[in-house]
Amino acid sequence: MMRTAIGFLLLSAAFPLSAQTLTNAVRHDTSPPISSILVEVPDEPFEARRTEHRVRPIPFPTAAPGARRAATEAPAAPIQAPLDLAPMRAPFLGIGPEIGYKVKHAPPDTTGAPGTTQYVQWVNEAFAVFDKATGKPVVDSATGRPVLKPGGVRDGRVIWSGFGGVCEDTNDGDPIVLFDRMRNRWVLSQFAVHGGGRTFSQCVAISLTDDATGRYHRYEFQYNDFNDYPKFGVWPDAYYVTYNMFRGRAFLGAKACALERAAMLNGDPARMICFDLNGFGGVLPSDADSTPPAAMPNHLVNFGVDTLNVWKFHVDWSTPASSTLTKLGPIDVTRFDPPCPLGADGLPSACIPQGPSTQPDQKLDALGDRLMYRLAYRRVEGRDALVVNHTVKTGTGTGMRVYDLTINNAGVSVARQQTYAPDGRFRWMGSVAMDKRGDLLIGYTASGVDLFPSIRFAGNAAGETAIHDEHTMVAGAAAQVSATDPLERWGDYSTLTIDPTDDCTFWYTAQVETAEGTFNWSTRIGSVKFASCR
């Protein structure tokens, strides 16, 4: 059950971090409409391109023996009425074999977002633009053919065609799709590593309109080390992005950067201000689902040993040296353990079963070493709220730990928290958000010895105390197993976002298997809303 008012922070616990760098985008331009780019990018033979995108693990935080608090048991949640949901439309096919896409990479790292009339989905290493009303790739009204020719699914490098540099000729994935609802613009990004690891870049494209098939202002930002697992947040004063930084195989810590949003919206030269967070990993920036109050800094969060760490990032583009990243201190939360056992190296193993598969020994990684995307901000019921989740061990399975945080003048506190685990199965790869009323929904994958990995969701209505009433959005039909290409990765993230036109409809995209194998994943895109949200 969600609990209230614990772990309050005082500003006296805050202290600023001074290690700051200011750099310029190394390249920028404005593209032609991507719908006009008809030439396919060069590609290797299909079999040669079957590669696994392995996210680099980060150390799970540990405490000295005997230093942790005793585990606490939350009281059982009262029985609640089923969620009052509007009739759910059937999820539509995302990128995958069913719409003619040849899967070359795994996992898909499924991400997407709704705009005014379109839904953009991006996976490793292709993207598509769907009509929200029909669930089909956007078509030309005159010809009836997909606007993004041929077929409606394009290689991610098409976005950077003619841009030059590593963004044009490298498609390394870890994609991000966001819709900047404050300006009705698309934000698309992926990283690019080139030249045997000598160049580490983040490629960012900002649309000129709400049409995702149109023109983009394009930027390349560079780093000295490998910028793994980029996660973005839209905020009035910047586009914020965090990374897990590596030098070779050595983990350096997190990096938090602010990209100059005002300049990027205009296609002007843009700057980037970054801070290093040595010793921390899995940090997320907040992403605005409603417009924050003026001058509110962006908040960053990760987890420690039975705690949440919180920073506030204030960027000053007039005097960049005055920008600050301030650590507010740890917030105590209910004790939690890694969802899968840690190896001798301190890194998590794979432990999630995949139903009645032909190879039951092939387990999946819960990616329990970090918070899961997004850290969603919402002004609701007179307070400034952040919601986020991660996967934790729960008896015989794993569950979704969900936090609802409140930002106020004194700092940040936990308004509610809950580990959602209604039975002994495994739930992981979650994404959570709130609508304009304060209704909360979390999407995730559920699996077990008797259940193929399936896309599910649960939630609570505004004013309720606990998440409940699990629904299946898409039932899995098979496991990701192979005698020759076993894969432990099941996505590195899924994405739940809110429709900007009604601020009520939740859109969720995630991976599913329709036939046993590897490099044959499918994706689905579903939407649901609470009936009382209008």
N, C-alpha and C positions, 0 to 999 in steps of 0.2 A: 504494500500500500504506500502511496505517496505520503511523505511526512513534511511538516512545515517548520519554517523559521529556525534552521540550524546553521552553524558555521558562519556567523555574521562577521564581516570584515570591517575594520576601521582604517581610515586613511593614515593613522599613525604607523600602521604596519607597512605602508608603501615606501618604495625607494626607486629612484630612476636608474635606468641603464644608459650609459653614455656612449658605448661603442656604436658609432653611426657612420654610414657611408652614403654619399650622394653621387649618383652617376646619371648619365644621359642614355636614352635609348640609342643603340648603335646604328639603327636603321629605322626609317619610317617612310610611308607613302600612302596613297589612296588608291585602292584597287578599282578596276572596272567591275561591273556587276558580275558576281560569280556565276550567274545563270548564263553569261555570254562566253564563259571559258569552256569550250567544247573539247579541246585536245586532252586526251587522257595522259596522266603523268606516266613516265616509263616505269615498268615493273619487271621484277625477276619472274622466272617460271614459278607457277603456283606452288609446287611442292617445296621449292627452295625458300619460299616466304613463310612457311609454317613455323612460327617462332612463339616462344612463351615470354610474355612480359612479366618478369618477376619483380614485384615491389621489394625493395631492400628492407629487411626487418630492422627494428630498432629495439634496444634493450628494454625489457619490461621493468618498471621501477620496483626496487626491492628495499626492504628495511632490515636492520640488524635483528638477529634472533631475539624474540621476546619484546620487540619494540612496538609491535602492532596491537591495536585494541582488540578486545574479544569480539567475535562475530555477533551481530545483533539481529534479532528476528523481528521484522515488522509485523504488526498485527494483521490478521487476515482481513482482506477487503470485504466490505458488506456486499451482499448480492445486489447488483444494479440491473436496471432494465436494459434491454439491448439498445445499442446506439441507434438514434433516430436518423438514419441515413436516407438520402434521396435514392431512387432506383439507380443502380450502378450500370452504366453502359458497358458493353462487352469490351475488354481490353483489345487494342488493335496491334497488329504485327509491327514490331520494330525491326531494326536492322538484323538480318539473319538469313539463313538459306531460303526461308519461305517467300522472301521478296527478291530472290535472285542474287543475294550477296554470297560470294565465296569466302568463307571464314578462313583467314590466314594467320590470325594472331589470337592468343588466349592469355589471360581472360579478356573480356570485352571492356572492362572499366566503364560500365554503363553510366552515362550522364545525359541529362536533357532538361529542357525548361519550356514552359508555355509562354508565348507572347500574346499579342492582341488577337491574331487569327491563326497563328502557326505554332507548331511544336517542333523544336530542333532537338535532334538526338545525335550524339556522337559516341562512338566506341573506338577501341583500338582496331583499325586506324582509318575509319570511314565515318561520314556524317550524312544525314538526310534531313530534309525539311518537310514536315507533314502538315496537312490541313487539319486544324483542330476539329472541324465539324465532321469531316468524312473519315479521318484516320488514314488517309492515303497520301502518298507524296504529292506535294503541290504541283498542279498541272497548269499548262498554258490554256487559257479559255478558248483560244482560236483553234488549237490543234488537238487538245486533250492529252498531250504528251507531258511527261514530267518536266518541270521547268529546269531542274538540274539533270541535264541529259548526260549520258544515256541512263535510263532506268531509275533515276531519282536518288541513288546512293553513290556518293563520290568519295574518292580518296581524300584524306585530310589535306594533302599537299595542294589541292586545287585552290584552297583559300589563299595560299601564298604564291600562286602562279605569277611569275613576273616580278616578284618581290626581291629575288636574289638572296644570297647568303644561305645559311643553314636552314632557315625556316622553309625555303622553297624546295630544297633537295633532300630534306630529312623529315621523316614522319615517325617520331618515336612514341607518340601516344600520350598517355595520362591526360586525356582531354578534359576540358571544363566547358560547360555551357551555362550561362546565366543570362537573364533578361533584366536589364537596368530599367526598372519600372518608373524611376524618377525622370527618365528622359526617353523612354520607349526605344531603347537601343539593345542590340544583342552584344554580348561579351563572349568571345570564343578564344580559347587558349590551349596550347599544348607545349611540351618542352621539346628541345632538339639538342642532341649530343652529336658532335661531328669531329672528324679527324682523329680517331683513336682516343677520344676523351680529352682533346685539347681545347674544345670550345663547348661551353655549357650555356644554353640560351633558353629563354622563355619567349614564345611567339604569342602575341596578343592582337586580336582583331576586334574593332568596335564598329558596328554597323552605322551607316548614316541615317537609316530610317528603321521602322519596325518590320521591314521586309528582309528576312534572313537570306534571300537569294540575290540581294542587291549589292551595293558597294560597301567597302570597309576601309576604315583607317587602320593601317597595319603597323605593328611595332615589333622590334626585337630588342630584348634586354639580355645582357650577358652577366655571367658570374664566374668566379675563379674556381669553383668546385661544383660537383654534380648536384643539381637542384631537383632532387627526387620528390615525388608525391606532391605536386603543387596543388594548393587549395585556395580558392578565391572567395572574396566577399565584396559586394557592392556597398559603397558608403558615400555620403554626399561629398566629402573632401578628397576621396581617393578610391581607387580599386586596390584593395588589400590582398596580399598573397603571402602564404607561408609555405615553407619547404622543409624537408628533412635533408640536410646537407651531408655529402660524403666526399672524402678524398680517397680515391681507390675504393677499397672495401671498408675503410675506417669511418665510423659515424662521428661527425663533428658536432651535431646538435641542430637546432632549428634556426631558420632565418625568417624574419618577418619584414616584409617590404610594403611600402605605399607607392603606387603608381599614380602619376599626375592625371587624374581623371578629367579635369577641365580642359587641359591641353589635348588629351586623346579624343575627347568628344568633338573637338574642332579640327583634328588632323594636324595639330602643331607639334613641334619638337617637344618631347616629354621627358621628365626627370623621374628618378626612382630614389627613394630614401629607405635604407635597410638597417636593421639591427640584428645582431647575432645573439642567439639564446643558447649558449654553450651548456651542455648538460641536460637539455630538454629536447623532447621529440614529440611528434604527433600533435603539434599546435594547430588550432583552427582559428581563422579570423571570423568575425561576425558578418553575416550577410543580411541586408535589410529587406524584410518583407513588408515594412511600412516605413515611412520617412522618419528618421530619428530627429529628436530635438536639435535645434541649432547648437553647434559647438560640442555636441556629445562625441567623445573619442570612440574609435573602434576598439572593441574589447576582444582579446584573444584568450583562448582556454586550452589547457591540456590536462591530463590526469597524472597524479603521483601516487604514492602509497596511501590509499584510502583518502585521497584528497583531490581537489581540483585546484590547479594553479591558474591565476587570472592576471592578465596584464591590460593596461589601457594604453593605446597608441594614439598620441596626438601629433599630427603632422602640421608643419608650418611652411607653406610653400613660399611665403614672402621672406622668411628668415629660416632657411632649412636647418641651420645649426641649432635652432630653438626647438626642433622636433624632439619629442621624448617618448620613450617606451618605459612605462612605470609598472613594476610588479606589485600587485596589491597584497600578495601573501596567499598562503594556502587556505582553502575552505575544507573543513572536515566533512566527509560524507560517509554513508554506511559502508562498512568494510566490504571489499570485493576481491576476488581472486581471478587470475588469468583463466580464460575459458578452456585453453588447452595446456597440458603440462609443459613446463619449461625444460629445455635441454640443458646439458652441462655448460653450454655457452651462454645460458640465460635467455635464449631466444625461444619463442613458442614453437611447438610442434603442430602437426595436423591431427585432429581428433574427431572431426564431424562425420558420422556415417551418412551414407547416401541411399538409404532405403534398400529394397531387395535387389541389389545389383548383382551382376555376375562376378564381380571382384570386390567383395565386402572389405577387403583389407585396404583398399584405396580410400583414404580419408581426406577431408578438406580442411584447410587452414581457416580459422575463425577471424584472423587479422585482429586479434584481441590486444595488440600492443599499442593501440591508438584510439582516440575518439573518431567517430564516424561522421562523414560529411552529411549535412551542413551544421554549422552553428548558426541557427536561424534567429534573427532579431525581430521583435514585434512589439509595438506600442499597443497595449490591450488592457482594458478594464482599469485605466488610470495608472498603469505601471509600465516600465520598460523591461521586457522579458527576453531572455535567451533560452532556447531549448536545444539540447544536444543529447547524443546517446553513445554508448559503446557496449561491447559484448562481454559478459562475465560468466563465470562458472556458477551453475545452479544445480546442486545435487547430482543427478545422473546426466544432466544435459547442460545447455547454456541458455542464457536469457538476455533480454534487452534492458540494460540499465539506462533509464531516462532521467534527465535533470531538467527542471524548470527553474531558471535563475532570475533574480530580480536585481536590476541596476538601480541604485539610488545615490543620494548625496554622500552617504557614509561608505559606499563601496559596492560590493556584490554579495548577495546571500542566496541560499538555496530555499526557494519557496516550496518546492515539492521534489520528491525523488521516489523512484520505484524501480524494482527489477521485475520486468514482465516475463513470467515463466509459468504459464497455466498448467503445464504438464512436464514430463521428464524428457521431452524432445529437445532439439537443438535449434535455437533461433539466433541469427547473426546477420551481418551486412545490412544494418538498419539505417534509416534516414527519417528525420522527424521534423515536424513543423506545426504551426498553429494558424488557424484562419482568423479573420477580423473579429469574430465573437470570442475567441479564446478556446474554441474547440481544438483538440490536439489529435493528431494522427501520426502513427509510426508505421512505415513499411519495412519489410525485412524478408529474409529467406528462412523457411522452416524445413527441417529435415529430421530423420531418425532412422532406426533400423527398419521401420515399417513404412517410411514415407520418403519418396523421392523429393529432392530439393524443390520447394514450391514457393511462389510469391504470395505473401500474406500481409495483412495489416490489422491493427487494432487501434483503439483510441479511447478518449473520454470527452464528453461534452463539457462546455464551459460550466464551471461550478462543481463538477464532479471531482472526486479525490483520487481516483485510481483508473488506470488503463484497463480495458476489458473488452470483451466481445470480439474475438478473433474471427476474421473473414479470410477466405481464400480468394485471391484475385486471379491467379493462374496456377492450376495444379501441375506439378512436374510429372513427366512421363518416363524419365530415365535418369541415369546417373552419368557423371563425367568420369569415365574410367576407360582404360586402354591397356592392353598388354605391352604396347610399344611406346606410347606417349602419355604416361600418367601425369596428371596435373593436380597439384594441391590447391592452386589458386581458383577461387570462385569469385570473380570480380575483385576489384580492390575497393569498390564503392558502388552504391546505388544512389539514386537521387529522387527525393521528394520535394516538390516545389508547389507554390500557390499561384493560381491563375490571376494575372494582374487585372483582368477585366471585371471580375466579380469579387475578388479577394476571399472567395469561399471554396472554390474547387481545388482539391488536392490532385496533383498529377504525379504519378510514380512510374519509374522505369527501372527494370532489373533484368537479370539473366535467368534463363530457364533452359532445361534440356528436354527435347522432344524425342530423341533417340539416343541410345547408349553410344558413347564415344568421346573423343576429344576433338578440338578444333571443329566442332559442329554446333556450338552454342546458338541459342536463339535469344531474342529479347522481346519484351512486351511493354506496352505503354498503356497505363490505365488511369482512370480518373474517378473520383468519388467526392461527395460533399455531404455535409450535414443538412438535413431537410430544413432546419430552422435558420440556417445562414442564408441571408438574402441581400 
